[in-house]
Amino acid sequence: MERREEQPGAAGAGAAPALDFTVENVEKALHQLYYDPNIENKNLAQKWLMQAQVSPQAWHFSWQLLQPDKVPEIQYFGASALHIKISRYWSDIPTDQYESLKAQLFTQITRFASGSKIVLTRLCVALASLALSMMPDAWPCAVADMVRLFQAEDSPVDGQGRCLALLELLTVLPEEFQTSRLPQYRKGLVRTSLAVECGAVFPLLEQLLQQPSSPSCVRQKVLKCFSSWVQLEVPLQDCEALIQAAFAALQDSELFDSSVEAIVNAISQPDAQRYVNTLLKLIPLVLGLQEQLRQAVQNGDMETSHGICRIAVALGENHSRALLDQVEHWQSFLALVNMIMFCTGIPGHYPVNETTSSLTLTFWYTLQDDILSFEAEKQAVYQQVYRPVYFQLVDVLLHKAQFPSDEEYGFWSSDEKEQFRIYRVDISDTLMYVYEMLGAELLSNLYDKLGRLLTSSEEPYSWQHTEALLYGFQSIAETIDVNYSDVVPGLIGLIPRISISNVQLADTVMFTIGALSEWLADHPVMINSVLPLVLHALGNPELSVSSVSTLKKICRECKYDLPPYAANIVAVSQDVLMKQIHKTSQCMWLMQALGFLLSALQVEEILKNLHSLISPYIQQLEKLAEEIPNPSNKLAIVHILGLLSNLFTTLDISHHEDDHEGPELRKLPVPQGPNPVVVVLQQVFQLIQKVLSKWLNDAQVVEAVCAIFEKSVKTLLDDFAPMVPQLCEMLGRMYSTIPQASALDLTRQLVHIFAHEPAHFPPIEALFLLVTSVTLTLFQQGSEAEARFVPV
């Protein structure tokens, strides 16, 4: 009875067949798998059938399941079981049965040549697995034998049926090799044997592909078969005739996709670069597709333009170094590069009207790397040829990066907008990389275009064009040191002249200013040109990320030059915080920005600003501390504690984070007296304890409290010393009552920073001993509790 419960039921009320893997039971289980509405019964059936496939009985029931009177689902299972037995349990088959097994498979494949295609494929995979296991010793000419047997005239199957069955067998053979579980030493032997055997395959494929009488279904199968074989790293020169035939087949719409796949796979072989003469012959073939490409683009045929672009990029990207080395053929390779440029600039907006241009971006990286890797003399020659090409590329990419009209963009789905955003990031990365080749001239080029655009009255103003040029500038300035560029002052001067009536443009203006924040630190006289724009943008929720992140960058990089603007920055920031314009994460960034800003002020100024900035939140926290804990006031408490944490993360009047900058950095005199952060913490300490007393069992609130002190300790280091005794006492009480990980982390931080100073030994030592004792007790209790449940 126990054995029967594990088996799937027959069709009906869950009755279970015996574990005996008979034909009848397999058929019942298959019926249950396909037709039983009960998902548990289906799962049981599937589990049982998987056991059946690997059982010794599979050798017997598989052949019976292939009988002509069975439905294709049952026949398919029989063929799959044969494949599993051959591929996984080959060592169980006696050597004297190899030939009979082979003959049976040939017979079944011949029979299914005019039957179910899915069953035919599984049988072909089974025979392919058998061939791989027998090659090269037990079946040295496996592929040639397959070709010969299927070409025999005395077969009962018609010629086309036999041809398609043979092509299916030849197609799955390399695929089965790629996924086979052959040991590594056997895999090498079989690969060598297959490489020799392709001499029996390729002439047949050439003949079938070039025969005008070959039906379309046969030619398509030929292309798929070729595509499969080239992935065995067949020498490219051996593929020449078939590649040429595949190029010719590109004119047939039914064969187009299969031809593209075959050509791309052949060209992309890692070993193909050794066959330079063959590669050179392929360039005219690819260039010959330009008219078909133009027609496809003109007709909006995205599939055809995509396929032709894949071929051009496969040749250029995989073999640019080898082709550049052929200096005497530089013009034909340049023509290929220009064809890829056409694909990069293909009309339409990605990803809505075209999906092709993104395929080309990696090619431009590769070509640049290869040019810059040559010795100086050769590099100079190619720089002369390709610098104009890369300037053209910049123009093309910035055109592709342009947003569509507001009306059109409004119809895009959120997925399309996200894909376009990622595409622009890829363009940004490409532009940043191209700067390595074009240098300062690229920035001058962008600046000149932007200047003409903003000052010309001849052409109608396009915010999209302006935004794209700024985006290009920002892409480079974000990662390249532009401090010595002579065009940045002009750019900073142009930015206030931009008519900003669009969110996307405003975002890019903000990010561009942020990217130039280091330059502003070296040229503080220009801060006033752009800071009003940033402060104005803070009030727009649609510009939340860009405006807050830009202000944070300016406050971090330019803090020593911001005191004249500090009152205005704090006032605007307070206003937007009170109006709750920004989401939580942007509020935290804004507090970090203010921390950087206040760090450069005199202590009295810091305390005055801190008072006005923090007081509303402290008052709110006092009210919340009186209320009965509930989910909504918990969120408000965590938010306020987070704001304080982020402010104290960056408020550093001793300028610890500047120490690595070197002695030449301007510093304010080291302030005397208590640190402003410590002053504030001491003032709110009792309030924080009150909050903790009500929320001590809530890990999120405890974590938010600990974060305030942990971030303050990390920033202030020794300046935090006055807080050590009372914090140690509070931590000890917290951890003794309800031990939590965040309290442990804060303890570790205190020990790390203050344990080396004798003045702080008593409170630190007491806390350390208490935390250790409580933790050891916890472990001990855990072990005892576990021991009580261990079965004897």
MARNU-972373 format. One record per residue: x, y, z of N, C-alpha, C in turn. Coordinates in steps of 0.1 Angstrom, whole numbers, plus 5000, padded with zeros to 4 digits. Example, Ala and Ser with C-alpha at 12.3 -4.5 7.8 and 13.67 -1.06 7.14 Angstrom:
BEGIN
513249435078512349555078513249675078512849785071513749895071512950005079
//
This chain:
BEGIN
500849885000500050005000500950135000502050125008502950235008503450264994503850164987504350184973503350244964502050204966501050254957500750404959500850454971500550594974501550684967502650644964503650734957503350744942502450664937502250664922501150754918501250804906500050894901498850804898497750864899496550794896496250784881495350694878494850684864493850794862493350814850492350914847491150874856490550964863489450934872489750974886489250904895489350944909490650924916491750954910493050944917493550804919493050704912493550574914494950564910495850484917497250484914497650354908498350364896498950244890500050184898500350064897501450004905502750064900503850044908505150094905505650034892505049924888505449854876505349944864506549974858506550064847506149994834504949974832504449904820503950014810503649964798503150054788501850114792500950024798499650064802499750174813500550154823500750254834501350384829502250374820502850494814501850574807500950504799499950574791498950644801498550564812497650624821498250754828499550744831500150854838500250974828500550954816500551054806499251124804498151044804496851094803496551184815496951144826496751224839497551354838498751344833499551464832498951564823498451524811497951614802496451664804495651574810494251604810493551614824494251564835493651574848493651724853492451774857492451914861493151934875493251834882493851844896495351854895495851974900497352004898498151904906497651854918498451764926498651634918497551584912497651464904498651474892498551594886499551624875500951614880501251674892502551674898503051534901502051454907502451314910502751234897501951264887502151194874503551224868503851354869505151404863506251334870506151334884507251274892507351124889506251054887506350914884506850884870506450964861507050954847508550974846509051074854510451094854511150974860510550904869511150774874511150674863510050664856509850564846510850584835511150714831512150734820513550684823513950684836515250634840515250494845514150424845514050284849514650194839515050074843515449974833514349934823513149944828511949904819511849994807512450124808512250214797512750164784513750074784514250014772513149934765512249884773511149794767509949884763509449964772508250034769508450144759509650204757509850314748509550274734509950154729509750114716508250094713507550034724506150014722505350144722505850244729505150374728505250444715506150404707506450464693505550394683504650304686503850234677502950334669502650304656501850394648500450424654499950334662498550354667498550454679499650494684499750584696499650734691499150814701499050954698500451024699500651134692502051194693502551224707501751264717502251284730502851164736502251044734502750924739504050884731504050894718505250864710506350954714506051084717507151184721507751134734506951084744507551044756508450924754508050834745508850714742510150754736510150854727511450894721512350974731511751044740512451114750513151024760512350914763512950814772514150744766514050714753515250654746516450754747516150874745517250974745517950974759517150984769517650984783518450864786517950744782518650624785520050614777520050664765521250664757522250764762521750884765522750994769523250984783522350924792522850924806523250784811522850684804523150544809523750464798524650524791525350464780526150344784526750354796527650244801526850114804525450134805524650014808524349924796524649984784524349914771525449824767525249694766526349604761526749634747528049624745528649664732528049584720527649464723527049384712525649424708525149524715523749574712523849704705525049764703525149894697524549894683524849794675524449794661522949784660522349694668520849674667520149804672520649864682520049994687520150104676521250104669521450204658520450174647520350044643519450004633517950044636517550014649516250044653515950194652516850274656516650414656516550464642517350414633517250454619515950424613515450304617514150254612513050344617513050384630512050474635512050614629513350664627513450794621512850794607513150684599512650674586511150674586510550604596509150594597508450734600509150804610508550934614508951054605509751024594510051124584508751184578507751104578506451154573505451154584505851154596504951164608505151284616504951274629504951384638506351444638506551574636507851644636508451644650507651664660508251674674508851534678508151434674508751294677509951274668509951304656511051294647512351364653512151484658513251554664513851484676512951434685513451364697514251234693513751164682514451044678515751074672515851194664517151234659518051274670517551334680518451364692518951244698518151134699518551004705519650944697519450944683520450884674521750974675521651104676522851194677523651154689522851134700523551104713524250964712523650874705524250744703525550754694525450834684526550854675527750914683527451014691528551084699529150984709528350894714528950794724529750694717529450664704530250564696531450614689531450754686532550814679533750824688534950814682535250784668535550634666535750554677536250414676535150324671533950314678532950224674532150264662532150384658531450434646532250544640533350514633534250624629533750714618532750664610532250754599530750774601530350814613528950824617528250914607528751034605527951134597527851084583528951034577528950994563527950874562527850784572526950674571525450724572525250824580523850884580523450944567524351014561524051074548523850964537524650854537524550754528523250674530522850644542521650564545520350644541520350774543519150854540519050884525520150864518520150894503519750764495519650654503519350524496518050534489518050484476516850504468515750404472516050294478515050184481514250214493514350344499513550374511512050394507511150354516509750374513509250514514510150604520509750744522510150824510509350924506509651004495510951084497511551134486512851204487512851324496511851404495511851524503511751494518510951394521510751344535512051304541512751214533514051164537515051274539515051374529515951484530515751564542514551594546514251674557514651604570514351464570514751384582516251384584517051374573518451374574518951514578518351614573518751754577518451774592517351724597517051734611518051664619518451544615519451464622520851544622521251594611522451664610522451794618521251854619521151984627521351954642520651854647520651834661522051764666522751714657524051644661525051744668525351854661526251954668525652014681524352034681523652084693523751984704523551854701523651754712525051744717526051764708527451764712527751884722527152004719527352114728526852094742525752014744525151994757525451854763526251774756526451634760527251634773527151514780527851504793529151414790529651424779530851344776532051394785532851304790534051344797534951434788535751514794536451624787537451554776538051444780539051384770538251334758537051274761536251224750535651334741535351444748534751564740535751614730537051614734538051654724538251564712538151434715538251334704537051344695535851364701534651364692534651494684535051604690535151734683536051724671537151664673538051644661537451554650536751444655536051364645534951434638534251514645533151594638533751694628534851754632535551854623535851784609536351654610536651584598535351544590534351514598533051464592532351574585532651704588531951814581532151814566533251734562533551714548532451634541531651564549530551484543529251564544529251674551527951754553527951874544529051954543528952084536528652064521529351974514528951954500527451934498526851854507525451824505524651944508525052024518524252154521524452254509525652264504525852354492524952314481524952184478524152134466522652164468522152134480520752164483520352314483521252394488520952534488521052604475521952554466522152614453521252564442520552444445519652384435518352464434518052514422516852594420515652514424515752384422514552294424514252264439515252304448515052274462513852354468512952284474511752364480512252454491511452554494511852654505512052584518511252484522511352424535512652344536513152294525514452224525515552324526515552434519516552534519516652604533515452624539515452674553516152584563515852454561516452354570517952344567518452364555519852364552520552474559519952594559520552714566520652684581519652624587519652594601520752494604520852394595521852294597523252354596523452444587524752504585525052594598524052664602524152744614524652664626524052544627524452454638525852404637526352364625527652314624528752414625528552544621529652644623529952664637529052634646529352664660530352554666530652464658531752364662533152424658533152554655534452624651535052554638534252544628534652494615535552604609536652574603537452674597536652764587536752894588535952984580536152964565537352924561537552914547536752784541536452694550535652574546534252614544533852734549532452774549532152874538533152904530533053024521531853004511531752884505530652864495529352874502529152814514527852814520527552964525528553034530528253174534527753254522528453234510528053304498526553274494526253144496524953094492523953154502524353164515523453224525523153374522524253444517524053584513523053594502523153504492522153504481520753484486520653394496519353364502518653474509519453574513518853694520517853764512517853744499516853814490515453744491515453624496514153544498513653574512512453634513511953674526511653554535511353444529511053324537512353274544513553294537514753244542515653344549515153464550515953584555516453554569515553524578515953504592516953394594516753284587517653164588519053204582518953284571520253324565521053414574520353504580521053604589521753524601520953434607521453354618522753274614522653214602523753134597525053214595524853334588525953414585526553474597525753524607526253574619527053474627526453354628527153244635528553214629528553204616529753174609530853284611530453414609531353524611531853534625531053504635531353534649532153424656532553314648533453214654534753284660535153244672536353304677537553284668537553164661538753134653538753204639537653264636537453314622538453424618539053494628539953604625541253554619541553424620542753374614542653364599541453374593541153354579540953494573541953574572541853714568541353724553541853634545541453644531539953614529539453524537538053504536537253614541537753674552537053794558537053914548538153924541538154034530537154014519536953884516535953844506534553874511534353874524532953894529532554044529533554134530533254274530532354324518532754284506531954324494530554264495530454144501529054084502528254164512528854204523528054284533527754424527528654484520528454614514527354604503527254484497526254464486524854464492524654464505523354464512522854604514523654704511523254844515521954884508521754854496520454894489519254824496519454694499518354624506518054684519519154734526519054794539518254924538518655014528517955144526516555124523516255024514514854994511514054954523514654874531513954824543513654944553514655034554514455144563513355234557513355254545512455344538511055284539510855154539509555084540509155054554509955094564509655064578509754914581510554844573510654694576511854674586511454684599512354674610513154544610512454434607513054304608514254284598514054334586515154324576516254414579515954544583517054634587517854584599517154524608517754464620518754354616518254264607519054144603520354184596520154284587521354324579522354394588521854474597522754544607523454434615522854334619523454224627524654164620524454144606525554094598526754194598526454314595527554414593528254434607527554434618528154454631528954324635528454204631529254084634530554084627530654134615531954134608532854244614532254364616533054474621533554454635532654414644532954404658533954284661533754174655534554054657535954064651536054144640537254134632537854274629537554374637538054504633539554504633540154444643541654444644542254374632541754254628542354184617542154264604541054334603540754404590541554544590541654604601542454724602543954694598544354574602545754534599546054534584545054514576545154504561545154654556546254724558546254864554545854894540546254804531545954824517544454814514543654764523542254744521541454844530542154954534541555054544540255114538540155124525538955194520537655104521537854974518536754884519536254874534537254864543536854864557536154984562536655104557536055234560534555234555534355174543532955164537532055084546532654974552531854894562531554974574532555054579532355134591531255234588531255294576530155394573528855324572528755204567527555124567526955104581527955074591527555054605527055194610527655304606527255434610525855464606525455414594524155434589523155354598523555234603522755154612522555234625523655294630523655364643522655484642522655544630521755664628520455634622520055514622518855474615517655554620516755604611515755704615514755634625514155724633513155674643513655684657512755674666513055684680513155534686514255504692514455374699513655384712512855284716512655154709511355144702510755264699509355264694509355244679510155324671510155314657511355234651512355204660513455124655514155054667514654944665515354864675516754824671517254884661518554844655519754914660519655044662520855134665521555084677520855024687521554984699522554874697522354794686523254684682524654724679524754854675526054904670527054954680526554984692527355064702528654994706528554864708529754794712530854804701530354804688531354814677532254934678531655044682532455174683533455164694533155094705534155074715535354994710534954884703535954784698536854854688536254924678537054994668538055094674537555174684538455274690539555204698539255094705540255024713541354964703540954914692541854854682542754964676542155074673542955184667544055234677543555254690544455304700545555204704545355074700546354974704547454964695547355024683548455024673549755104678550855064672552055144675551855284669552655384675552355524672552155564658553055514649552955554635551655514628551355384630550055334624548855394630548955424644547855484651547555624645548655694642548555834637547755834624548155734615547455724602545955694604545655604613544255564615543455674622544155744631543555864638543055964628543955984618543656084607542356044599542255914597541155854589539855854598539955824611538755794619538355894628539156004631538656114639537456174633537456204620536156264614534956174616535256034615534155944616533555944631534455964641533955964654533256094658533756204651532956334653531556314647531556254636530156224630529356134639530056034645529355944654528756024666529456124671528956204682527656274678527656334666526456394661525256304659525556184654524556084652523956034666524856014675524355964688523556064695523956194695523256304701521856324694521856294681520556304674519656184679520256064681519455954685518955964700519756044708519456064722518356164724517956234713516856344715515556274718514856344727513456304730512556334718511456254717510456294707509656414711508756454704507856564707507056524720506656624728505956604740504656514737504056544726502756474722503056324720504156304712504456164709504956084721505756154730506256094742505156054751504056134751502956104760502255974757502355924744501755804740502655684743503955704747504855594750504355524763504555394763504355314775505455334785505255304798506255314808507455224804507255114799508355024795509155084784508455144774509255214763510055324768509555404778510255514783511455464791511355354798512455294805513555244796513155174785514055124775514855244769514155354766514755474761515755534770515455534783516355584794517655504794517455374793518655284794519555304781518855324770519455344757520355474758519755574764520455704766521655684775521555604785522655574794523855504785523455414777524455344768525155454759524355544753524855654745525855734753525455774766526255844775527655784777527555654780528855574782529755574769529055564758529855564745530455704743529755814746530355944744531555964754531355924766532455934775533655854770533455744764534555664759535255734747534355784738534855854726535755974730535556034741536356144745537856114746538155984749539555934749540255954736539455944725540055954712539956104707538956174710538756314704539256424714539256394727539856494736539056624737539856724741539256864743538456914731538856874719538156924707536656884707536356774714534956724714534156824723534656864734533956964742533757094735534857134728534657264720533657254710533557134703532557104693531157114699530957054710529657054717529257204721530257274726529957404731529657504719530357484708530057574696528657544691528257414691526957384686525857444695526057434708525157484718525057634717526157694716526257844715525457894703525657824691524957864679523457844681523057734687521657704689520957804698521657854708521057944718521058084713521958114704522058254699521558284685521258174678520858194664519358224663519058314654517558354653517058294639517958224632517558164619516758044620517057954630516357824631515357834642514257764642513357754653513957684665513757734677514357674689513857534691514757444694514357304697514857264711513957244720514457204734515157074733514656984724515256844723516756854719517056944709518356954704519257014716518757114722519557174734519757074744518756994748518856894758519956794755519856744742520856644738522256694738522556814734523856874735524356884749523456924758523856934772524056794778523256704774523356564778524756504774525156544762526556494758527656554766527456684769528456754778528456694792527356664797527156614811527756464811527556394800528056254800529656254802530256344795531756354796532156414809531556524813531956594826531756514838530856414838530656334850531856244853532556204843533756114846535056164842535156264833536356324829536656454836537956474839538356594846538256714836537256794837537156904827537657044833538357034845538757154852539657244843540357184834541257264826540657294812539357264810538757294797538457444796538757504785538557644783537157674778536357574777534957604772533957604784534357544795533357534806532857674811533757774812533257904816532157954807532357934794531357974784530057894786530157764789528957684791528257734803528957754814528257804826527557934823528158014814527558144810526258124802526258014794525157984785523957924792524157854803523157774810521957864814522257984820521058074824520258124812520858114800520158164788519158064782519257944788518457834782516957854787516057854777514657864780514157734785513857714798513557584803511957584805511357504796509957494796509557344796510457264799510257114798510957044809510356944814510956864826512256794822512256734810513456654806514656754804514356874798515456964796515957024810514957054819515357104832516156994840515756874839516556764845517956764841518156774827519556764822520356884825519657004826520357124831520857104845520057044853520457024867521656924868521556814861522556714861523856764855523756854845524956914839525657004850524857084857525457174867526157084878525456974882526056884891527356824887527456784874528656734868529756834868529456964869530457064868530757124882530357054893530457104906531957114911532757024906534257034910534857154903534457184891534957294883534457424891533257424896532757544903533557574916534057464922534857474934536157544931536657524919537857594915537657734909536357764906535957894900534757944907534857974920533758014928532958134923533658214916532958334911531758304902531758184897530658144887529458074895529658054908528557984915527258054914527358184915526058264915525358264902526058214891525358204878524358084878524657984885523857864884523057824897523557874908522857834921521457874921521057994917519658034917518757934909519257884898518557784890518257654898519257614906519157484914518157514925518257624932517357654943515857664938515757724926514357734920513857594917514657514912514257374908513857284920514457324932514057244944512657244947511957344942510457354945509657274936510257214926509457134916509556984918508456914923508556774926509056694914508756734902509156664890510756664888511356764894512856774893513556724906512756654914513256614927514656554927514856444920516156374920517256464915517056524903518156604897518456724905517456794910517856924918518456894931517956794938518556764952519956704950520156614941521456554939522456664935522056754927522956864922523256954934522256994942522557074953523557004963523356874965524256794973525656804968525856784955527156794949527856924951527057034949527557174950527957194965527157154974527457174988528657094993528856974987529956894990531256954985531256994972532457034965532857184968531757264969532057414970531757464984531757384994531257435007531957555013533357565010534057675015533757805009533057804997532657924990531257954992530457874999529057895000528557975012529358015022528758095033527958215029528358285018527458405014526058355010525958235006524658185000523958095011524558075022524057975031522658005036522458125040521058165045519958125035520258165023519258145012519057995010520157915009520057775007519257705018519557745031518857685042517457715042517157845039515757885038514857815028515457805016514757735005514557585008515657525014515557385017514557355028514557445039513557435049512157435044511957525034510657545028510157425021511057365013510557245005510457125014511257125025511057005035509757015042509357135046508157155053506957135044507057165031505957145022505856995017506856915022506956775018506856755003507656834996507656824981508356694976509356654984510256544979509956414987510256304980510156174986511156154997511056045005511956025016513356025012513755955002515255944999515756074995515056164988515456294984515556384996514656375006514756445018516056415025516456285025517656245032518856305025518856305011519956375004520056525007518856585008518856725011519456755024519156675034519856685048521356675047521756575039523256555037523856685031523156745021523656865014523756975025522756985034522857095044523957065054524156935057525356905065526656955060526856925047528056975040528157125041527057195038526957345038527357395052526657345062526857405076528257375081528957275076530257235080531257355078531057435069531957545065531657675072530557675081530257805088530857805101530857935108531257945121530357875131530857835142530057755151528757825155528757955158527558025161526558015150527058035138526158025126525557885125526357785127525857645126524757625136524957665148523957645159522657715156522857835151521657915147520857845136521557805126520857735115520257605119521057535127520557405132519257425140519257525148518057545156516857565147516957655137515757685129515457565120516457485117516257365108515557255115516057225127515657105134514457125143514257245149513257275158511857225155511357245142510057195138509957035140511056975137511056825137511156775152511856855160511956815174510556825181509856935177508556955183507556845178507756805166506856705160507156565168508456545170508956425177508456415191508356535198507856545211506356505212505656545202504256505201504056355199504856305189504756165186505156075198506156125206506556045218505456035228504556125228503356115237502256025233502255995220501155915214501355765216500255695216500255555217500855495203501855405204502455355192501455305182501555345169500755285158501555305146501155235135501955225122502255365116501255455117501455585110502455675118502355675131503355765139504655695139504755565137506055495136506755545123506055555112506655605100507155745101506455835108506855975110508055975119508155895130509255885139510555845131510455735123511555685116512055795106511055865100511455965090512256085097511756125108512456235115513856195120513956075125515256025130516156005118515655965106516455955094516956085089516156195090516556325087517756375095517656355108518756385118520056305114519856175112520956095109521756145097521056175086521656215074522256355075521656445083522356575086523656555093523656465103524856445111525956365104525556295093526456215085527556305079527056425075527956515067528356645074527756665086528156785093529456765101530456815096531856785101532656905102532656975113533357105114534857085116535356965119536756935120537256885106536456865096536756835083537656715081537156605088537956485088537956425074536856445066536856385052537856465043538256585047539256655038540656625041540956545051542356525055543156465044542556375035543256315025543556405013542956525013543156615002544456685002545256685013546556745013546556875020547756925024547757045033547457165025547457165012547157295005545657325005544757225009543357255009543057365019542157455015541757565024540957505036541257545048540557495059540257615069539057595075538757695085539457665098539657765107540357735119539657625127540357545135539657435142538857505153537557485154536757555164537057505178536857595187536957565202535557535207535557465219534257435225533657315219532457285225531757155220531357165206531257045200530857035186529357055185528857135175527457165174526557035173527056935167526256805166526056755180527156755188527156705202526156795210526156925208525257015215523856975212523556945200522156915196521756775201522656675200522356545206522156545221522956625228522656635242521356705245520956795237519656865239518456765236518656675227517456585223517656445229518656425238518956295243517756235251517256315260516156265268514956235259514656315249513556295240513756155233514956135228515256005221515055885231515455905244515255795253513755775256512955885255511555865257510855795245511355825233510855755221511255605223512455575227512955445228512055365238511755425249510955355260509655295255509055365245507855315239507955225227509155235221509355155208510555055209510855025221512054935222511954805216510754755214510554625208510354635193510554755187510454765173511754785167512254685159513654685154513854805145512854855137513054965128513355095135512555115146512755245153514055245161514455125167515655115174516855135164516755075152517755095142517955245138516755315137516855455133517455535144517255505157517855575168519355545168519755425167521155385167521855445155521155465143521855525131522255665134521455745142521855885145523155885152523355795162524655805169525755735162525455635154526455565147527055655136526255725129526655815118527455935124526955985136527656095142529056055147529155935153530455885158531355875146530955815135531755795123532255925118531456025118531856165112532656245122532256245135532956325145534156265151534256135151535356065157535556115172536756165175537056205189536156315194535656395185534756505189533556455196533156335193531956275199532156245214533356255219533756205233532756255244532256375244531356415255530056325256529756265245528456185245528656045250529955995251530255855253529655805266529755865278529255805290527755785289526955885286525455865286525055775275525755775263525355675252525555535257526755515263527055375268526055325278525555415287524555375297523255345290522855425280521555405273521655265265522755245258522955125250522855005259523555015271523554895280522054865284521254965288519854935292519054875280519254935268518554885256518854735254520154705254520554575250520154465261520154515273519854425284518354395284517554495279516054475279515654385267515954435255515654365243516954375234517754265233518954265225518554285210519254375203518954395189520354425182520354385169521654385161522154525160521254625158521654765156522354825168521954775180522654825192524054765193524154635188525454565188526354635179525854675167526754745157527254885162526354955169526755085175527855065186527654955194528654925204529954895198529954825187531254785180531954915175531055015170531655135165532255215177531655225188532155295200533455235204533555105205534755025210535855055200535555055187536555075177537255205178536455315181536955455180537555495194536955455205537355505218538055415227538155285224538755195233540255215235540855295226542355315228542655435237541555505241541755625249541455595264542455605273542155565287541055645294540855765289539855855296538455795294538255705284536955655281536855505284537855455291537855305294536655265303536355335314535255285323533955265316533355365309532055345303532055245291533155245283533255155272533455015277534354995287534554865293533354805299532554885306531354835313530354795302530154875291529254835281529754715274530954695271531454585264531254455272531454465286531254345294529754305295528954415296527454385297526954325284527354375272526954325259527354185257528654155261529254025260528453925269528153965281527453875291526053845286525353945281523953925276523953835264524953855255524953775243525253635246526253605255526653475259525453405265524653475274523453415280522453375269522353465259521353435248521753305241523053285238523553165231523353045240523553065253523452955263521952905263521053005264519652975265519152905252519752955241519452895228519852755227521052725232521552585232520752495241520352545253519552465262518152445256517552545250516252525243516352425232517452425225517552335214517752195219518452185230518752055236517451985241516452075246515252025251514351955240514651995228513851945217514551835209515751805213516551695205515951565209515451485199514851355202515951255208515551185219516451095226516550965217
//
